[in-house]
Amino acid sequence: MSNKVKKNALRAGTITAGTALMLLMSSPAFALTRDDGDDPGPGLSVIQTLGLYVAAPIVLFLVIAGLVMAGDKSRKQTKSKG
């Protein structure tokens, strides 16, 4: 093997090992033990989850886009009149 291939293999191995180590350190293995003051509420239903993480962002995006378009149209109308 050439020197360049050895360097690339070593680099790839180092990145793979570092990524695996980070994933292992951040694994939720200790999530089952409760911390002091931990008081989880009831879980969300499927409809609540879809509403919170799908519908709400779409509605918020549409409201912001509508406000931007309304502001842009009113600015164009005042420029053409004046």
C-alpha positions as CSV (number, residue, x, y, z in Angstrom):
1,M,0.0,0.0,0.0
2,S,1.1,3.5,-0.7
3,N,1.7,6.1,1.9
4,K,-1.3,8.1,0.8
5,V,-3.7,5.1,1.1
6,K,-2.3,4.3,4.6
7,K,-3.0,8.0,5.6
8,N,-6.5,7.9,4.3
9,A,-7.2,4.5,5.9
10,L,-5.9,5.8,9.3
11,R,-8.0,9.0,8.9
12,A,-11.1,7.0,8.1
13,G,-10.5,4.7,11.1
14,T,-9.9,7.6,13.4
15,I,-13.2,9.3,12.3
16,T,-15.1,6.1,12.6
17,A,-13.8,5.3,16.1
18,G,-14.4,8.9,17.2
19,T,-18.0,8.9,15.9
20,A,-18.7,5.5,17.6
21,L,-17.3,6.8,20.9
22,M,-19.5,9.9,20.8
23,L,-22.5,7.8,20.0
24,L,-21.8,5.4,22.9
25,M,-21.3,8.3,25.3
26,S,-24.6,9.9,24.3
27,S,-26.6,6.7,24.3
28,P,-29.8,6.8,26.4
29,A,-28.7,3.9,28.6
30,F,-29.2,5.9,31.7
31,A,-32.5,7.4,30.7
32,L,-34.4,4.8,32.7
33,T,-33.2,6.1,36.1
34,R,-35.1,9.1,37.3
35,D,-33.3,12.2,38.4
36,D,-34.3,14.3,41.4
37,G,-37.3,16.5,40.5
38,D,-38.0,14.5,37.4
39,D,-41.8,14.5,36.9
40,P,-42.7,13.4,33.4
41,G,-46.2,14.2,32.3
42,P,-48.6,12.1,30.3
43,G,-47.5,11.2,26.7
44,L,-48.9,12.8,23.6
45,S,-51.3,11.0,21.3
46,V,-50.6,10.6,17.6
47,I,-53.0,13.4,16.7
48,Q,-51.4,15.7,19.3
49,T,-47.9,14.9,18.1
50,L,-48.8,15.5,14.4
51,G,-50.5,18.8,15.3
52,L,-47.6,20.0,17.4
53,Y,-44.7,18.9,15.1
54,V,-46.3,19.1,11.6
55,A,-49.4,21.3,11.5
56,A,-48.2,24.0,13.9
57,P,-45.0,24.7,12.0
58,I,-46.8,24.7,8.6
59,V,-49.5,27.2,9.9
60,L,-46.8,29.4,11.5
61,F,-44.9,29.4,8.2
62,L,-48.0,30.3,6.2
63,V,-48.9,33.2,8.7
64,I,-45.4,34.6,8.4
65,A,-45.3,34.3,4.6
66,G,-48.7,36.0,4.4
67,L,-47.6,38.9,6.6
68,V,-44.5,39.3,4.5
69,M,-46.5,39.2,1.2
70,A,-49.0,41.7,2.6
71,G,-46.3,44.1,3.7
72,D,-44.6,43.8,0.3
73,K,-47.8,44.5,-1.6
74,S,-48.6,47.6,0.5
75,R,-45.1,48.9,-0.1
76,K,-45.4,48.5,-3.9
77,Q,-48.7,50.3,-3.9
78,T,-47.4,53.3,-2.1
79,K,-44.3,53.6,-4.4
80,S,-46.4,53.5,-7.6
81,K,-48.8,56.2,-6.3
82,G,-46.1,58.5,-5.0
